Structure formats: structure tokens, C-alpha cells
Amino acid sequence: MEESKKELVDFQVLSRKYKTQLTRKFNMRKPYVAPNPKEVRSYIPGTVVKINVKKGQKVKEGSSILVLEAMKMMNQIAMPFDGKIKEIYVKEGGRIPKDFLMIEIE
């Protein structure tokens, strides 16, 4: 039986150099994307109970923009900075997954 060749990759720790094989999990990982500060995303799956803002409304930093029920808790989602609501992507009573775009800010 013929042994398949594995590609070795160089990496360095301080002044020492090493060679290693990359795992399949490492090669298949999702690439990192920097978060967009103008997007309000869900950090936990849940149900949108109440939306406190409307499209085009100006909102101050710290104001509650919506209530998300998750794990029997009501989570107040606050405005991260002063701004204007550009778009609302959720509806009251709607179930959303983790990392779902809820509101976009101008």
C-alpha cells in the first residue's frame, strides 16, 4: 500500500523553526471576518418579543432598540452608539438563530 504524502508547513516560535501538518479541521475552518459596527447581530438564538424603534428613527447610545427572549430571559438589546436606523430585518414574534443580522445602523 502506498503512503500518501502530507504537506508540511513551516511555523516559528520565537527563534525556533518547526514543521507541522495541518489538520483537515484547520483547513476547513471558516475564515475570520471583522465585525461590522453598523450591524446589530444576535449573540444567542431566541425570539424577538418587542421592537422599540422604526426605520429612519434617530436613536441615542444605550437606548433599548429591541427585546430578545432567550433561555427564558428577556434581553434588552441596546444601541451601540448614536445613529439612525437604516433597516430592520426582524419582526415581533420571529425566531432567529445566533449571529443573525437584526438591525442595520447608518
KOLMAR-912107 format. One line per field, with one value per residue: residue number from 1; residue in one letter; chain; x, y, z of N, C-alpha, C in turn. Coordinates in Angstrom, 1 decimal. Layout:
REM KOLMAR-912107
mimar = (NUM; ...);
nuti = (A; ...);
marza = (A; ...);
n_px = (X; ...);
n_py = (Y; ...);
n_pz = (Z; ...);
ca_px = (X; ...);
ca_py = (Y; ...);
ca_pz = (Z; ...);
c_px = (X; ...);
c_py = (Y; ...);
c_pz = (Z; ...);
This chain:
REM KOLMAR-912107
mimar = (1; 2; 3; 4; 5; 6; 7; 8; 9; 10; 11; 12; 13; 14; 15; 16; 17; 18; 19; 20; 21; 22; 23; 24; 25; 26; 27; 28; 29; 30; 31; 32; 33; 34; 35; 36; 37; 38; 39; 40; 41; 42; 43; 44; 45; 46; 47; 48; 49; 50; 51; 52; 53; 54; 55; 56; 57; 58; 59; 60; 61; 62; 63; 64; 65; 66; 67; 68; 69; 70; 71; 72; 73; 74; 75; 76; 77; 78; 79; 80; 81; 82; 83; 84; 85; 86; 87; 88; 89; 90; 91; 92; 93; 94; 95; 96; 97; 98; 99; 100; 101; 102; 103; 104; 105; 106);
nuti = (M; E; E; S; K; K; E; L; V; D; F; Q; V; L; S; R; K; Y; K; T; Q; L; T; R; K; F; N; M; R; K; P; Y; V; A; P; N; P; K; E; V; R; S; Y; I; P; G; T; V; V; K; I; N; V; K; K; G; Q; K; V; K; E; G; S; S; I; L; V; L; E; A; M; K; M; M; N; Q; I; A; M; P; F; D; G; K; I; K; E; I; Y; V; K; E; G; G; R; I; P; K; D; F; L; M; I; E; I; E);
marza = (A; A; A; A; A; A; A; A; A; A; A; A; A; A; A; A; A; A; A; A; A; A; A; A; A; A; A; A; A; A; A; A; A; A; A; A; A; A; A; A; A; A; A; A; A; A; A; A; A; A; A; A; A; A; A; A; A; A; A; A; A; A; A; A; A; A; A; A; A; A; A; A; A; A; A; A; A; A; A; A; A; A; A; A; A; A; A; A; A; A; A; A; A; A; A; A; A; A; A; A; A; A; A; A; A; A);
n_px = (0.8; 0.5; 1.9; 0.3; 1.4; 2.0; 1.6; 4.0; 4.1; 5.7; 6.4; 7.1; 8.3; 9.3; 12.7; 13.0; 12.4; 9.8; 8.2; 5.1; 2.0; -1.0; -4.3; -7.3; -9.6; -8.5; -7.9; -10.5; -11.8; -13.9; -13.3; -12.0; -13.9; -14.0; -16.1; -18.9; -19.4; -21.8; -23.8; -26.3; -26.2; -27.6; -26.6; -27.2; -29.5; -33.0; -36.3; -37.8; -39.3; -40.2; -40.0; -38.5; -37.9; -38.2; -37.8; -35.5; -35.5; -33.9; -31.6; -30.3; -27.2; -27.1; -29.9; -32.7; -33.3; -34.5; -36.2; -35.1; -36.1; -34.5; -33.6; -35.5; -35.2; -35.5; -33.8; -32.5; -31.6; -29.3; -28.6; -25.6; -24.2; -24.7; -27.0; -28.8; -31.6; -31.2; -32.2; -34.5; -34.5; -35.9; -39.0; -41.6; -42.2; -40.8; -38.6; -35.1; -31.8; -28.5; -26.1; -27.5; -28.5; -30.0; -30.6; -29.7; -27.5; -27.2);
n_py = (-1.2; 2.2; 5.1; 8.1; 11.4; 13.9; 17.4; 19.6; 22.4; 25.4; 27.0; 29.4; 29.9; 32.2; 32.1; 29.6; 27.3; 25.3; 22.4; 21.3; 19.3; 20.3; 20.1; 18.5; 19.8; 22.3; 23.3; 23.4; 25.4; 28.2; 31.3; 34.2; 37.1; 40.5; 42.1; 44.1; 47.3; 48.7; 46.9; 45.2; 42.3; 39.1; 37.5; 35.2; 32.5; 33.1; 34.6; 37.4; 39.7; 42.4; 45.3; 48.3; 50.5; 52.3; 52.2; 54.6; 56.2; 58.3; 57.4; 57.3; 56.4; 53.5; 53.3; 51.2; 49.0; 46.7; 43.8; 40.6; 37.4; 34.8; 31.6; 31.7; 34.3; 37.8; 39.8; 42.9; 44.7; 47.0; 50.2; 50.6; 53.0; 56.6; 57.1; 56.4; 54.4; 52.2; 49.9; 47.3; 43.9; 42.0; 40.7; 41.2; 38.5; 36.7; 34.0; 33.7; 32.7; 32.3; 34.9; 36.4; 38.9; 41.6; 44.4; 47.2; 50.0; 53.5);
n_pz = (0.0; -0.8; 0.8; 1.4; 0.6; 2.9; 3.2; 4.6; 6.8; 7.5; 10.7; 13.2; 16.5; 18.6; 18.3; 17.2; 14.6; 13.2; 11.7; 10.6; 10.2; 8.7; 10.1; 8.9; 9.9; 10.5; 7.9; 6.9; 8.2; 9.0; 7.5; 9.2; 9.7; 10.2; 12.6; 11.7; 12.8; 12.3; 12.3; 14.1; 15.6; 16.6; 19.6; 20.6; 20.1; 19.7; 20.4; 19.0; 21.0; 21.3; 19.3; 19.6; 18.0; 14.9; 11.3; 10.0; 12.3; 14.7; 17.1; 20.5; 22.0; 24.0; 24.3; 24.4; 21.8; 20.9; 22.3; 23.1; 23.6; 25.2; 26.4; 28.4; 29.4; 29.2; 27.1; 26.8; 24.0; 23.3; 21.8; 20.2; 19.6; 19.0; 16.4; 13.3; 12.4; 9.8; 8.6; 9.5; 10.2; 11.4; 12.8; 15.2; 17.4; 15.8; 15.3; 15.7; 14.7; 16.2; 15.7; 13.8; 11.5; 12.8; 13.0; 11.1; 11.1; 10.3);
ca_px = (0.0; 1.3; 1.6; 0.1; 2.3; 1.4; 2.4; 4.4; 4.0; 6.7; 5.9; 8.2; 8.0; 10.5; 13.8; 13.0; 11.5; 9.2; 7.4; 3.9; 1.0; -2.3; -5.4; -8.5; -10.4; -7.9; -8.1; -11.9; -12.3; -14.5; -12.3; -12.4; -14.4; -14.1; -17.5; -19.2; -20.0; -23.1; -24.8; -26.6; -26.5; -28.0; -25.4; -27.8; -30.8; -34.2; -37.5; -38.0; -40.5; -40.7; -39.1; -38.7; -37.5; -38.7; -36.8; -35.3; -35.6; -32.6; -31.6; -29.2; -26.4; -27.6; -31.3; -33.2; -33.8; -35.4; -36.2; -34.9; -36.2; -33.7; -33.4; -36.5; -34.8; -35.7; -32.5; -32.6; -30.6; -29.1; -28.0; -24.1; -23.7; -25.8; -27.2; -30.1; -31.9; -31.2; -33.1; -34.9; -34.6; -36.7; -40.4; -42.0; -42.6; -40.0; -37.5; -33.9; -30.6; -27.3; -25.4; -28.5; -28.5; -31.3; -30.8; -28.6; -27.5; -26.5);
ca_py = (0.0; 3.4; 6.1; 9.4; 12.4; 15.0; 18.7; 20.2; 23.8; 26.0; 28.0; 29.8; 30.3; 32.9; 31.9; 28.2; 27.0; 23.9; 21.9; 20.5; 19.1; 21.0; 19.1; 18.8; 20.8; 23.6; 23.7; 23.6; 26.4; 29.4; 32.5; 35.3; 38.3; 41.5; 42.5; 45.5; 48.1; 49.2; 45.8; 44.7; 40.8; 38.3; 36.8; 34.0; 32.3; 33.4; 35.1; 38.8; 40.0; 43.7; 46.2; 49.6; 51.5; 52.3; 52.6; 56.1; 56.8; 58.6; 56.7; 57.7; 55.3; 52.9; 53.2; 49.8; 49.0; 45.6; 42.8; 39.3; 36.4; 33.6; 30.8; 32.2; 35.6; 38.9; 40.5; 44.2; 44.9; 48.4; 50.9; 50.7; 54.4; 57.4; 56.8; 56.4; 53.0; 52.1; 48.8; 46.3; 42.7; 41.0; 41.0; 40.7; 37.1; 35.9; 33.2; 34.0; 32.0; 33.0; 35.7; 36.8; 40.4; 42.1; 45.9; 47.9; 51.4; 54.4);
ca_pz = (0.0; -1.0; 1.8; 0.8; 1.1; 3.6; 3.1; 5.9; 6.8; 8.5; 11.6; 14.0; 17.8; 19.0; 17.3; 16.7; 13.4; 13.2; 10.6; 11.1; 9.2; 9.1; 10.2; 8.0; 10.6; 10.4; 6.5; 6.5; 9.1; 8.4; 7.6; 10.1; 9.1; 11.2; 12.8; 11.2; 13.9; 11.9; 12.3; 15.4; 15.4; 17.8; 20.1; 21.1; 19.4; 20.6; 19.8; 19.1; 21.7; 21.0; 18.6; 20.1; 17.0; 13.5; 10.2; 9.9; 13.6; 15.3; 18.5; 21.3; 22.5; 25.2; 24.3; 24.1; 20.4; 20.9; 23.4; 22.6; 24.7; 25.0; 27.6; 29.4; 29.9; 28.3; 26.9; 26.2; 23.1; 23.4; 20.7; 20.5; 19.5; 18.4; 15.0; 12.6; 12.0; 8.4; 8.2; 10.5; 9.5; 12.2; 13.1; 16.5; 17.4; 14.9; 15.9; 15.0; 15.1; 16.6; 14.7; 12.7; 11.4; 13.3; 12.7; 10.4; 11.5; 9.3);
c_px = (0.9; 0.9; 1.4; 1.0; 1.6; 2.3; 2.7; 4.5; 5.0; 5.9; 7.1; 7.6; 9.3; 11.6; 13.8; 12.0; 11.1; 8.5; 6.3; 3.0; -0.3; -3.4; -6.5; -9.4; -9.9; -8.1; -9.5; -12.5; -12.9; -13.5; -12.9; -12.8; -14.6; -15.6; -17.7; -19.9; -21.4; -24.2; -25.0; -27.1; -26.9; -26.8; -25.9; -29.1; -31.9; -35.3; -37.5; -39.3; -41.1; -39.6; -39.4; -38.4; -38.2; -37.6; -36.7; -35.3; -34.1; -32.7; -30.3; -28.5; -27.0; -29.1; -31.7; -33.8; -34.7; -35.2; -36.1; -35.1; -35.4; -33.5; -34.3; -36.1; -35.1; -34.4; -32.8; -31.4; -30.4; -28.4; -26.5; -23.6; -24.9; -25.8; -28.6; -30.4; -32.0; -32.2; -33.3; -35.2; -35.3; -38.1; -40.7; -42.6; -41.8; -38.8; -36.2; -32.7; -29.5; -26.6; -26.3; -28.5; -29.9; -31.6; -29.5; -28.7; -26.7; -25.4);
c_py = (1.3; 4.5; 7.4; 10.5; 13.5; 16.3; 19.2; 21.7; 24.3; 26.9; 28.2; 30.3; 30.9; 32.7; 30.5; 28.0; 25.5; 23.6; 21.1; 20.2; 19.7; 20.0; 19.5; 19.9; 22.2; 24.1; 24.0; 24.7; 27.6; 30.6; 33.6; 36.5; 39.3; 41.9; 43.9; 46.2; 48.6; 48.1; 45.3; 43.2; 40.2; 37.5; 35.5; 33.8; 32.6; 33.9; 36.6; 39.1; 41.3; 44.5; 47.6; 50.8; 51.3; 52.6; 54.1; 56.8; 57.1; 58.1; 57.1; 56.4; 54.8; 52.7; 51.7; 49.9; 47.8; 44.7; 41.4; 38.3; 35.2; 32.9; 31.4; 33.5; 36.6; 39.8; 41.8; 44.5; 46.4; 48.9; 51.1; 52.1; 55.2; 57.2; 56.8; 54.9; 53.0; 51.1; 47.9; 45.0; 41.6; 41.6; 40.5; 39.3; 36.2; 35.2; 33.5; 33.1; 32.9; 33.7; 36.1; 38.3; 40.9; 43.5; 46.4; 49.4; 52.2; 55.1);
c_pz = (0.0; 0.1; 1.1; 1.4; 1.7; 3.5; 4.5; 5.7; 7.9; 9.4; 12.6; 15.4; 18.3; 17.9; 16.7; 15.6; 13.5; 11.9; 11.2; 9.9; 9.7; 9.1; 9.2; 8.6; 10.4; 8.9; 6.2; 7.4; 8.4; 8.6; 8.5; 9.3; 10.3; 11.4; 12.3; 12.3; 13.6; 11.9; 13.7; 15.1; 16.7; 18.3; 20.7; 20.4; 20.3; 19.7; 20.1; 19.8; 21.3; 20.3; 19.0; 19.2; 15.7; 12.5; 10.1; 11.2; 14.1; 16.7; 19.2; 21.8; 23.8; 25.3; 23.9; 22.7; 20.2; 22.1; 22.7; 23.7; 24.3; 26.3; 28.7; 30.1; 28.8; 28.3; 26.2; 25.3; 23.0; 22.1; 21.1; 20.4; 19.0; 16.9; 14.5; 12.2; 10.5; 7.9; 9.4; 9.8; 10.3; 12.4; 14.5; 16.5; 16.5; 15.7; 15.1; 15.5; 15.7; 15.5; 13.5; 12.7; 11.7; 12.8; 12.1; 10.8; 10.5; 10.1);
